[in-house]
Amino acid sequence: MTIPLDNLTRAITASMNEMTAGAIEINNAVQEVHEITGKNKKSIENLAEEVGKFKV
């Protein structure tokens, strides 16, 4: 049994659309992680500055 070309084309298009949506979600997650990383870095720098004010 053969699958008509138009059905195959629709299936491929649907799969490509799913992959595109997945790639967009991954990109958004990576950007969010990047923002959080930047905030953490700033917090660590602030903490190190504050701790540096103490003498042991």
PDB file of N, H, CA, C and O in Angstrom:
ATOM      1  N   MET A   1       0.845  -1.179   0.000  1.00  0.00           N
ATOM      2  CA  MET A   1       0.000   0.000   0.000  1.00  0.00           C
ATOM      3  C   MET A   1       0.888   1.238   0.000  1.00  0.00           C
ATOM      4  O   MET A   1       1.862   1.313   0.748  1.00  0.00           O
ATOM      5  N   THR A   2       0.550   2.190  -0.829  1.00  0.00           N
ATOM      6  H   THR A   2      -0.241   2.129  -1.437  1.00  0.00           H
ATOM      7  CA  THR A   2       1.335   3.421  -0.902  1.00  0.00           C
ATOM      8  C   THR A   2       0.549   4.570  -0.301  1.00  0.00           C
ATOM      9  O   THR A   2      -0.681   4.599  -0.340  1.00  0.00           O
ATOM     10  N   ILE A   3       1.290   5.511   0.254  1.00  0.00           N
ATOM     11  H   ILE A   3       2.290   5.487   0.286  1.00  0.00           H
ATOM     12  CA  ILE A   3       0.673   6.690   0.846  1.00  0.00           C
ATOM     13  C   ILE A   3       0.690   7.785  -0.204  1.00  0.00           C
ATOM     14  O   ILE A   3       1.736   8.062  -0.792  1.00  0.00           O
ATOM     15  N   PRO A   4      -0.452   8.412  -0.449  1.00  0.00           N
ATOM     16  CA  PRO A   4      -0.477   9.488  -1.430  1.00  0.00           C
ATOM     17  C   PRO A   4       0.516  10.595  -1.035  1.00  0.00           C
ATOM     18  O   PRO A   4       0.731  10.870   0.146  1.00  0.00           O
ATOM     19  N   LEU A   5       1.101  11.209  -2.046  1.00  0.00           N
ATOM     20  H   LEU A   5       0.926  10.986  -3.005  1.00  0.00           H
ATOM     21  CA  LEU A   5       2.120  12.229  -1.840  1.00  0.00           C
ATOM     22  C   LEU A   5       1.587  13.400  -1.024  1.00  0.00           C
ATOM     23  O   LEU A   5       2.309  13.953  -0.195  1.00  0.00           O
ATOM     24  N   ASP A   6       0.337  13.784  -1.248  1.00  0.00           N
ATOM     25  H   ASP A   6      -0.250  13.335  -1.921  1.00  0.00           H
ATOM     26  CA  ASP A   6      -0.204  14.919  -0.492  1.00  0.00           C
ATOM     27  C   ASP A   6      -0.322  14.608   0.997  1.00  0.00           C
ATOM     28  O   ASP A   6      -0.119  15.495   1.826  1.00  0.00           O
ATOM     29  N   ASN A   7      -0.646  13.367   1.349  1.00  0.00           N
ATOM     30  H   ASN A   7      -0.811  12.647   0.676  1.00  0.00           H
ATOM     31  CA  ASN A   7      -0.701  12.977   2.764  1.00  0.00           C
ATOM     32  C   ASN A   7       0.689  12.999   3.383  1.00  0.00           C
ATOM     33  O   ASN A   7       0.871  13.455   4.512  1.00  0.00           O
ATOM     34  N   LEU A   8       1.658  12.504   2.638  1.00  0.00           N
ATOM     35  H   LEU A   8       1.510  12.134   1.721  1.00  0.00           H
ATOM     36  CA  LEU A   8       3.035  12.497   3.109  1.00  0.00           C
ATOM     37  C   LEU A   8       3.538  13.927   3.299  1.00  0.00           C
ATOM     38  O   LEU A   8       4.202  14.235   4.289  1.00  0.00           O
ATOM     39  N   THR A   9       3.219  14.786   2.352  1.00  0.00           N
ATOM     40  H   THR A   9       2.680  14.536   1.548  1.00  0.00           H
ATOM     41  CA  THR A   9       3.620  16.196   2.441  1.00  0.00           C
ATOM     42  C   THR A   9       3.001  16.859   3.662  1.00  0.00           C
ATOM     43  O   THR A   9       3.674  17.617   4.361  1.00  0.00           O
ATOM     44  N   ARG A  10       1.738  16.586   3.926  1.00  0.00           N
ATOM     45  H   ARG A  10       1.191  15.971   3.358  1.00  0.00           H
ATOM     46  CA  ARG A  10       1.073  17.149   5.115  1.00  0.00           C
ATOM     47  C   ARG A  10       1.733  16.661   6.398  1.00  0.00           C
ATOM     48  O   ARG A  10       1.939  17.433   7.335  1.00  0.00           O
ATOM     49  N   ALA A  11       2.061  15.380   6.432  1.00  0.00           N
ATOM     50  H   ALA A  11       1.894  14.753   5.671  1.00  0.00           H
ATOM     51  CA  ALA A  11       2.705  14.819   7.630  1.00  0.00           C
ATOM     52  C   ALA A  11       4.079  15.453   7.845  1.00  0.00           C
ATOM     53  O   ALA A  11       4.446  15.775   8.975  1.00  0.00           O
ATOM     54  N   ILE A  12       4.831  15.629   6.773  1.00  0.00           N
ATOM     55  H   ILE A  12       4.533  15.367   5.855  1.00  0.00           H
ATOM     56  CA  ILE A  12       6.150  16.250   6.890  1.00  0.00           C
ATOM     57  C   ILE A  12       6.010  17.698   7.339  1.00  0.00           C
ATOM     58  O   ILE A  12       6.762  18.156   8.199  1.00  0.00           O
ATOM     59  N   THR A  13       5.062  18.413   6.767  1.00  0.00           N
ATOM     60  H   THR A  13       4.451  18.040   6.068  1.00  0.00           H
ATOM     61  CA  THR A  13       4.829  19.816   7.152  1.00  0.00           C
ATOM     62  C   THR A  13       4.436  19.922   8.616  1.00  0.00           C
ATOM     63  O   THR A  13       4.921  20.803   9.327  1.00  0.00           O
ATOM     64  N   ALA A  14       3.571  19.041   9.069  1.00  0.00           N
ATOM     65  H   ALA A  14       3.177  18.325   8.492  1.00  0.00           H
ATOM     66  CA  ALA A  14       3.156  19.053  10.477  1.00  0.00           C
ATOM     67  C   ALA A  14       4.354  18.769  11.386  1.00  0.00           C
ATOM     68  O   ALA A  14       4.509  19.407  12.427  1.00  0.00           O
ATOM     69  N   SER A  15       5.191  17.824  10.999  1.00  0.00           N
ATOM     70  H   SER A  15       5.066  17.305  10.153  1.00  0.00           H
ATOM     71  CA  SER A  15       6.379  17.511  11.796  1.00  0.00           C
ATOM     72  C   SER A  15       7.347  18.689  11.830  1.00  0.00           C
ATOM     73  O   SER A  15       7.920  18.996  12.875  1.00  0.00           O
ATOM     74  N   MET A  16       7.526  19.340  10.701  1.00  0.00           N
ATOM     75  H   MET A  16       7.060  19.091   9.852  1.00  0.00           H
ATOM     76  CA  MET A  16       8.400  20.521  10.648  1.00  0.00           C
ATOM     77  C   MET A  16       7.860  21.629  11.542  1.00  0.00           C
ATOM     78  O   MET A  16       8.630  22.301  12.228  1.00  0.00           O
ATOM     79  N   ASN A  17       6.556  21.825  11.540  1.00  0.00           N
ATOM     80  H   ASN A  17       5.931  21.279  10.982  1.00  0.00           H
ATOM     81  CA  ASN A  17       5.944  22.843  12.396  1.00  0.00           C
ATOM     82  C   ASN A  17       6.147  22.517  13.875  1.00  0.00           C
ATOM     83  O   ASN A  17       6.405  23.409  14.684  1.00  0.00           O
ATOM     84  N   GLU A  18       6.030  21.243  14.221  1.00  0.00           N
ATOM     85  H   GLU A  18       5.821  20.518  13.564  1.00  0.00           H
ATOM     86  CA  GLU A  18       6.276  20.827  15.604  1.00  0.00           C
ATOM     87  C   GLU A  18       7.719  21.077  16.002  1.00  0.00           C
ATOM     88  O   GLU A  18       7.990  21.542  17.109  1.00  0.00           O
ATOM     89  N   MET A  19       8.651  20.769  15.098  1.00  0.00           N
ATOM     90  H   MET A  19       8.431  20.391  14.198  1.00  0.00           H
ATOM     91  CA  MET A  19      10.066  20.991  15.391  1.00  0.00           C
ATOM     92  C   MET A  19      10.356  22.483  15.547  1.00  0.00           C
ATOM     93  O   MET A  19      11.148  22.882  16.402  1.00  0.00           O
ATOM     94  N   THR A  20       9.716  23.297  14.724  1.00  0.00           N
ATOM     95  H   THR A  20       9.073  22.974  14.030  1.00  0.00           H
ATOM     96  CA  THR A  20       9.901  24.750  14.827  1.00  0.00           C
ATOM     97  C   THR A  20       9.386  25.255  16.164  1.00  0.00           C
ATOM     98  O   THR A  20      10.051  26.051  16.827  1.00  0.00           O
ATOM     99  N   ALA A  21       8.217  24.802  16.559  1.00  0.00           N
ATOM    100  H   ALA A  21       7.677  24.156  16.021  1.00  0.00           H
ATOM    101  CA  ALA A  21       7.651  25.212  17.850  1.00  0.00           C
ATOM    102  C   ALA A  21       8.554  24.763  18.994  1.00  0.00           C
ATOM    103  O   ALA A  21       8.768  25.513  19.946  1.00  0.00           O
ATOM    104  N   GLY A  22       9.083  23.547  18.906  1.00  0.00           N
ATOM    105  H   GLY A  22       8.909  22.938  18.133  1.00  0.00           H
ATOM    106  CA  GLY A  22       9.992  23.047  19.932  1.00  0.00           C
ATOM    107  C   GLY A  22      11.264  23.873  20.003  1.00  0.00           C
ATOM    108  O   GLY A  22      11.757  24.168  21.092  1.00  0.00           O
ATOM    109  N   ALA A  23      11.797  24.245  18.849  1.00  0.00           N
ATOM    110  H   ALA A  23      11.397  24.005  17.965  1.00  0.00           H
ATOM    111  CA  ALA A  23      13.016  25.056  18.812  1.00  0.00           C
ATOM    112  C   ALA A  23      12.769  26.425  19.432  1.00  0.00           C
ATOM    113  O   ALA A  23      13.635  26.959  20.126  1.00  0.00           O
ATOM    114  N   ILE A  24      11.602  26.991  19.187  1.00  0.00           N
ATOM    115  H   ILE A  24      10.899  26.557  18.624  1.00  0.00           H
ATOM    116  CA  ILE A  24      11.256  28.294  19.778  1.00  0.00           C
ATOM    117  C   ILE A  24      11.168  28.170  21.293  1.00  0.00           C
ATOM    118  O   ILE A  24      11.661  29.037  22.014  1.00  0.00           O
ATOM    119  N   GLU A  25      10.549  27.109  21.778  1.00  0.00           N
ATOM    120  H   GLU A  25      10.148  26.405  21.192  1.00  0.00           H
ATOM    121  CA  GLU A  25      10.449  26.896  23.223  1.00  0.00           C
ATOM    122  C   GLU A  25      11.831  26.728  23.852  1.00  0.00           C
ATOM    123  O   GLU A  25      12.103  27.273  24.921  1.00  0.00           O
ATOM    124  N   ILE A  26      12.685  25.985  23.194  1.00  0.00           N
ATOM    125  H   ILE A  26      12.464  25.542  22.326  1.00  0.00           H
ATOM    126  CA  ILE A  26      14.049  25.790  23.708  1.00  0.00           C
ATOM    127  C   ILE A  26      14.784  27.110  23.745  1.00  0.00           C
ATOM    128  O   ILE A  26      15.464  27.414  24.725  1.00  0.00           O
ATOM    129  N   ASN A  27      14.659  27.900  22.692  1.00  0.00           N
ATOM    130  H   ASN A  27      14.107  27.654  21.895  1.00  0.00           H
ATOM    131  CA  ASN A  27      15.319  29.205  22.636  1.00  0.00           C
ATOM    132  C   ASN A  27      14.828  30.112  23.758  1.00  0.00           C
ATOM    133  O   ASN A  27      15.627  30.791  24.402  1.00  0.00           O
ATOM    134  N   ASN A  28      13.535  30.126  23.992  1.00  0.00           N
ATOM    135  H   ASN A  28      12.886  29.574  23.469  1.00  0.00           H
ATOM    136  CA  ASN A  28      12.983  30.943  25.079  1.00  0.00           C
ATOM    137  C   ASN A  28      13.523  30.495  26.437  1.00  0.00           C
ATOM    138  O   ASN A  28      13.861  31.322  27.284  1.00  0.00           O
ATOM    139  N   ALA A  29      13.599  29.186  26.632  1.00  0.00           N
ATOM    140  H   ALA A  29      13.325  28.515  25.944  1.00  0.00           H
ATOM    141  CA  ALA A  29      14.125  28.659  27.894  1.00  0.00           C
ATOM    142  C   ALA A  29      15.596  29.030  28.074  1.00  0.00           C
ATOM    143  O   ALA A  29      16.017  29.391  29.173  1.00  0.00           O
ATOM    144  N   VAL A  30      16.372  28.942  27.004  1.00  0.00           N
ATOM    145  H   VAL A  30      16.030  28.649  26.111  1.00  0.00           H
ATOM    146  CA  VAL A  30      17.786  29.301  27.078  1.00  0.00           C
ATOM    147  C   VAL A  30      17.941  30.779  27.423  1.00  0.00           C
ATOM    148  O   VAL A  30      18.790  31.139  28.238  1.00  0.00           O
ATOM    149  N   GLN A  31      17.134  31.628  26.814  1.00  0.00           N
ATOM    150  H   GLN A  31      16.444  31.336  26.152  1.00  0.00           H
ATOM    151  CA  GLN A  31      17.203  33.060  27.124  1.00  0.00           C
ATOM    152  C   GLN A  31      16.840  33.333  28.578  1.00  0.00           C
ATOM    153  O   GLN A  31      17.455  34.181  29.226  1.00  0.00           O
ATOM    154  N   GLU A  32      15.844  32.620  29.092  1.00  0.00           N
ATOM    155  H   GLU A  32      15.344  31.932  28.566  1.00  0.00           H
ATOM    156  CA  GLU A  32      15.458  32.783  30.488  1.00  0.00           C
ATOM    157  C   GLU A  32      16.585  32.341  31.423  1.00  0.00           C
ATOM    158  O   GLU A  32      16.872  33.009  32.417  1.00  0.00           O
ATOM    159  N   VAL A  33      17.214  31.226  31.105  1.00  0.00           N
ATOM    160  H   VAL A  33      16.981  30.684  30.298  1.00  0.00           H
ATOM    161  CA  VAL A  33      18.343  30.749  31.900  1.00  0.00           C
ATOM    162  C   VAL A  33      19.476  31.765  31.852  1.00  0.00           C
ATOM    163  O   VAL A  33      20.132  32.013  32.864  1.00  0.00           O
ATOM    164  N   HIS A  34      19.708  32.348  30.691  1.00  0.00           N
ATOM    165  H   HIS A  34      19.176  32.146  29.869  1.00  0.00           H
ATOM    166  CA  HIS A  34      20.758  33.360  30.542  1.00  0.00           C
ATOM    167  C   HIS A  34      20.473  34.571  31.441  1.00  0.00           C
ATOM    168  O   HIS A  34      21.379  35.085  32.098  1.00  0.00           O
ATOM    169  N   GLU A  35      19.224  35.017  31.468  1.00  0.00           N
ATOM    170  H   GLU A  35      18.489  34.599  30.934  1.00  0.00           H
ATOM    171  CA  GLU A  35      18.845  36.144  32.327  1.00  0.00           C
ATOM    172  C   GLU A  35      19.036  35.802  33.806  1.00  0.00           C
ATOM    173  O   GLU A  35      19.561  36.609  34.573  1.00  0.00           O
ATOM    174  N   ILE A  36      18.613  34.614  34.196  1.00  0.00           N
ATOM    175  H   ILE A  36      18.186  33.958  33.573  1.00  0.00           H
ATOM    176  CA  ILE A  36      18.751  34.185  35.589  1.00  0.00           C
ATOM    177  C   ILE A  36      20.224  34.080  35.958  1.00  0.00           C
ATOM    178  O   ILE A  36      20.621  34.458  37.060  1.00  0.00           O
ATOM    179  N   THR A  37      21.027  33.572  35.043  1.00  0.00           N
ATOM    180  H   THR A  37      20.705  33.266  34.148  1.00  0.00           H
ATOM    181  CA  THR A  37      22.463  33.460  35.287  1.00  0.00           C
ATOM    182  C   THR A  37      23.073  34.835  35.523  1.00  0.00           C
ATOM    183  O   THR A  37      23.899  35.005  36.420  1.00  0.00           O
ATOM    184  N   GLY A  38      22.670  35.812  34.724  1.00  0.00           N
ATOM    185  H   GLY A  38      21.999  35.674  33.996  1.00  0.00           H
ATOM    186  CA  GLY A  38      23.165  37.176  34.897  1.00  0.00           C
ATOM    187  C   GLY A  38      22.781  37.747  36.255  1.00  0.00           C
ATOM    188  O   GLY A  38      23.589  38.405  36.910  1.00  0.00           O
ATOM    189  N   LYS A  39      21.546  37.494  36.675  1.00  0.00           N
ATOM    190  H   LYS A  39      20.890  36.959  36.143  1.00  0.00           H
ATOM    191  CA  LYS A  39      21.084  37.977  37.987  1.00  0.00           C
ATOM    192  C   LYS A  39      21.877  37.298  39.108  1.00  0.00           C
ATOM    193  O   LYS A  39      22.277  37.948  40.074  1.00  0.00           O
ATOM    194  N   ASN A  40      22.099  35.992  38.974  1.00  0.00           N
ATOM    195  H   ASN A  40      21.774  35.464  38.190  1.00  0.00           H
ATOM    196  CA  ASN A  40      22.868  35.268  39.988  1.00  0.00           C
ATOM    197  C   ASN A  40      24.291  35.797  40.073  1.00  0.00           C
ATOM    198  O   ASN A  40      24.836  35.962  41.164  1.00  0.00           O
ATOM    199  N   LYS A  41      24.887  36.060  38.924  1.00  0.00           N
ATOM    200  H   LYS A  41      24.444  35.927  38.037  1.00  0.00           H
ATOM    201  CA  LYS A  41      26.253  36.585  38.897  1.00  0.00           C
ATOM    202  C   LYS A  41      26.311  37.916  39.641  1.00  0.00           C
ATOM    203  O   LYS A  41      27.221  38.147  40.437  1.00  0.00           O
ATOM    204  N   LYS A  42      25.349  38.782  39.382  1.00  0.00           N
ATOM    205  H   LYS A  42      24.610  38.594  38.735  1.00  0.00           H
ATOM    206  CA  LYS A  42      25.306  40.081  40.056  1.00  0.00           C
ATOM    207  C   LYS A  42      25.112  39.900  41.562  1.00  0.00           C
ATOM    208  O   LYS A  42      25.754  40.590  42.354  1.00  0.00           O
ATOM    209  N   SER A  43      24.239  38.984  41.960  1.00  0.00           N
ATOM    210  H   SER A  43      23.717  38.423  41.316  1.00  0.00           H
ATOM    211  CA  SER A  43      24.019  38.722  43.380  1.00  0.00           C
ATOM    212  C   SER A  43      25.279  38.205  44.053  1.00  0.00           C
ATOM    213  O   SER A  43      25.587  38.600  45.177  1.00  0.00           O
ATOM    214  N   ILE A  44      26.005  37.332  43.381  1.00  0.00           N
ATOM    215  H   ILE A  44      25.754  37.011  42.468  1.00  0.00           H
ATOM    216  CA  ILE A  44      27.246  36.791  43.946  1.00  0.00           C
ATOM    217  C   ILE A  44      28.283  37.900  44.084  1.00  0.00           C
ATOM    218  O   ILE A  44      28.999  37.967  45.083  1.00  0.00           O
ATOM    219  N   GLU A  45      28.360  38.766  43.083  1.00  0.00           N
ATOM    220  H   GLU A  45      27.779  38.711  42.271  1.00  0.00           H
ATOM    221  CA  GLU A  45      29.301  39.891  43.159  1.00  0.00           C
ATOM    222  C   GLU A  45      28.957  40.804  44.338  1.00  0.00           C
ATOM    223  O   GLU A  45      29.845  41.252  45.063  1.00  0.00           O
ATOM    224  N   ASN A  46      27.666  41.075  44.521  1.00  0.00           N
ATOM    225  H   ASN A  46      26.944  40.711  43.931  1.00  0.00           H
ATOM    226  CA  ASN A  46      27.226  41.917  45.643  1.00  0.00           C
ATOM    227  C   ASN A  46      27.544  41.254  46.979  1.00  0.00           C
ATOM    228  O   ASN A  46      28.007  41.910  47.912  1.00  0.00           O
ATOM    229  N   LEU A  47      27.294  39.956  47.064  1.00  0.00           N
ATOM    230  H   LEU A  47      26.918  39.423  46.307  1.00  0.00           H
ATOM    231  CA  LEU A  47      27.578  39.220  48.290  1.00  0.00           C
ATOM    232  C   LEU A  47      29.075  39.248  48.596  1.00  0.00           C
ATOM    233  O   LEU A  47      29.477  39.483  49.736  1.00  0.00           O
ATOM    234  N   ALA A  48      29.894  39.008  47.578  1.00  0.00           N
ATOM    235  H   ALA A  48      29.568  38.817  46.652  1.00  0.00           H
ATOM    236  CA  ALA A  48      31.339  39.019  47.776  1.00  0.00           C
ATOM    237  C   ALA A  48      31.804  40.401  48.238  1.00  0.00           C
ATOM    238  O   ALA A  48      32.699  40.513  49.075  1.00  0.00           O
ATOM    239  N   GLU A  49      31.206  41.427  47.701  1.00  0.00           N
ATOM    240  H   GLU A  49      30.478  41.336  47.021  1.00  0.00           H
ATOM    241  CA  GLU A  49      31.554  42.802  48.118  1.00  0.00           C
ATOM    242  C   GLU A  49      31.194  43.037  49.585  1.00  0.00           C
ATOM    243  O   GLU A  49      31.970  43.629  50.334  1.00  0.00           O
ATOM    244  N   GLU A  50      30.033  42.578  49.982  1.00  0.00           N
ATOM    245  H   GLU A  50      29.402  42.097  49.373  1.00  0.00           H
ATOM    246  CA  GLU A  50      29.588  42.764  51.367  1.00  0.00           C
ATOM    247  C   GLU A  50      30.462  41.947  52.326  1.00  0.00           C
ATOM    248  O   GLU A  50      30.865  42.445  53.378  1.00  0.00           O
ATOM    249  N   VAL A  51      30.750  40.700  51.963  1.00  0.00           N
ATOM    250  H   VAL A  51      30.422  40.296  51.109  1.00  0.00           H
ATOM    251  CA  VAL A  51      31.573  39.844  52.815  1.00  0.00           C
ATOM    252  C   VAL A  51      32.978  40.449  52.923  1.00  0.00           C
ATOM    253  O   VAL A  51      33.615  40.366  53.973  1.00  0.00           O
ATOM    254  N   GLY A  52      33.444  41.044  51.853  1.00  0.00           N
ATOM    255  H   GLY A  52      32.926  41.111  51.000  1.00  0.00           H
ATOM    256  CA  GLY A  52      34.765  41.658  51.853  1.00  0.00           C
ATOM    257  C   GLY A  52      34.905  42.811  52.838  1.00  0.00           C
ATOM    258  O   GLY A  52      36.023  43.207  53.166  1.00  0.00           O
ATOM    259  N   LYS A  53      33.812  43.342  53.305  1.00  0.00           N
ATOM    260  H   LYS A  53      32.904  43.020  53.039  1.00  0.00           H
ATOM    261  CA  LYS A  53      33.836  44.451  54.257  1.00  0.00           C
ATOM    262  C   LYS A  53      34.168  43.980  55.673  1.00  0.00           C
ATOM    263  O   LYS A  53      34.558  44.776  56.528  1.00  0.00           O
ATOM    264  N   PHE A  54      34.008  42.684  55.908  1.00  0.00           N
ATOM    265  H   PHE A  54      33.691  42.038  55.214  1.00  0.00           H
ATOM    266  CA  PHE A  54      34.302  42.142  57.240  1.00  0.00           C
ATOM    267  C   PHE A  54      35.756  41.743  57.354  1.00  0.00           C
ATOM    268  O   PHE A  54      36.365  41.282  56.389  1.00  0.00           O
ATOM    269  N   LYS A  55      36.307  41.922  58.536  1.00  0.00           N
ATOM    270  H   LYS A  55      35.812  42.297  59.320  1.00  0.00           H
ATOM    271  CA  LYS A  55      37.679  41.488  58.790  1.00  0.00           C
ATOM    272  C   LYS A  55      37.643  40.386  59.824  1.00  0.00           C
ATOM    273  O   LYS A  55      36.895  40.456  60.798  1.00  0.00           O
ATOM    274  N   VAL A  56      38.441  39.384  59.611  1.00  0.00           N
ATOM    275  H   VAL A  56      39.049  39.327  58.819  1.00  0.00           H
ATOM    276  CA  VAL A  56      38.469  38.240  60.526  1.00  0.00           C
ATOM    277  C   VAL A  56      39.639  38.385  61.483  1.00  0.00           C
ATOM    278  O   VAL A  56      39.846  37.526  62.340  1.00  0.00           O
TER     279      VAL A  56
END
